[in-house]
Amino acid sequence: MNTKHIADKTERKKLKRAARKKAAPKAKRPTSVARGSNKRKVKVLVKGQRKR
């Protein structure tokens, strides 16, 4: 939801909460998918090298 045009913080919060309530519930992650599957993987490097 885009609330950029609303300057008042409480008003913006109210609208966002209403939109969240109205939105369809998100589907749960299936058990077959790992929790951190979207995380960037750190490659295994040679000993003595920097990771990042």
C-alpha positions as CSV (number, residue, x, y, z in Angstrom):
1,M,0.0,0.0,0.0
2,N,1.4,3.4,-1.0
3,T,0.8,6.0,1.8
4,K,3.4,8.5,0.7
5,H,0.9,11.3,0.1
6,I,-0.3,11.2,3.8
7,A,1.8,13.3,6.1
8,D,0.1,12.5,9.4
9,K,1.8,9.4,11.0
10,T,-1.3,8.2,13.0
11,E,-3.5,8.5,9.9
12,R,-1.0,6.6,7.8
13,K,-0.8,3.9,10.5
14,K,-4.5,3.5,10.6
15,L,-4.8,3.1,6.8
16,K,-1.9,0.6,6.8
17,R,-3.5,-1.5,9.5
18,A,-6.9,-1.5,7.7
19,A,-5.2,-2.6,4.5
20,R,-3.3,-5.4,6.3
21,K,-6.5,-6.6,7.8
22,K,-8.4,-6.5,4.5
23,A,-5.6,-8.3,2.5
24,A,-5.8,-12.1,1.9
25,P,-3.7,-14.1,4.4
26,K,-0.3,-15.1,3.2
27,A,0.3,-18.7,2.4
28,K,2.5,-20.5,4.9
29,R,5.9,-21.8,3.8
30,P,5.8,-25.5,3.0
31,T,7.8,-27.8,5.2
32,S,9.8,-29.0,2.3
33,V,11.4,-25.6,1.8
34,A,14.3,-24.6,4.1
35,R,13.9,-21.5,6.2
36,G,16.9,-19.6,4.9
37,S,16.5,-20.8,1.3
38,N,16.4,-17.2,-0.1
39,K,19.5,-16.1,1.8
40,R,22.8,-15.5,-0.1
41,K,25.0,-18.4,0.4
42,V,28.7,-17.9,1.4
43,K,31.0,-20.0,-0.7
44,V,33.5,-22.2,1.0
45,L,36.9,-20.6,0.4
46,V,40.5,-21.7,0.7
47,K,41.8,-21.4,4.2
48,G,43.3,-17.9,4.9
49,Q,41.0,-16.0,2.6
50,R,38.4,-13.4,3.6
51,K,34.8,-14.4,3.4
52,R,33.3,-11.1,2.3
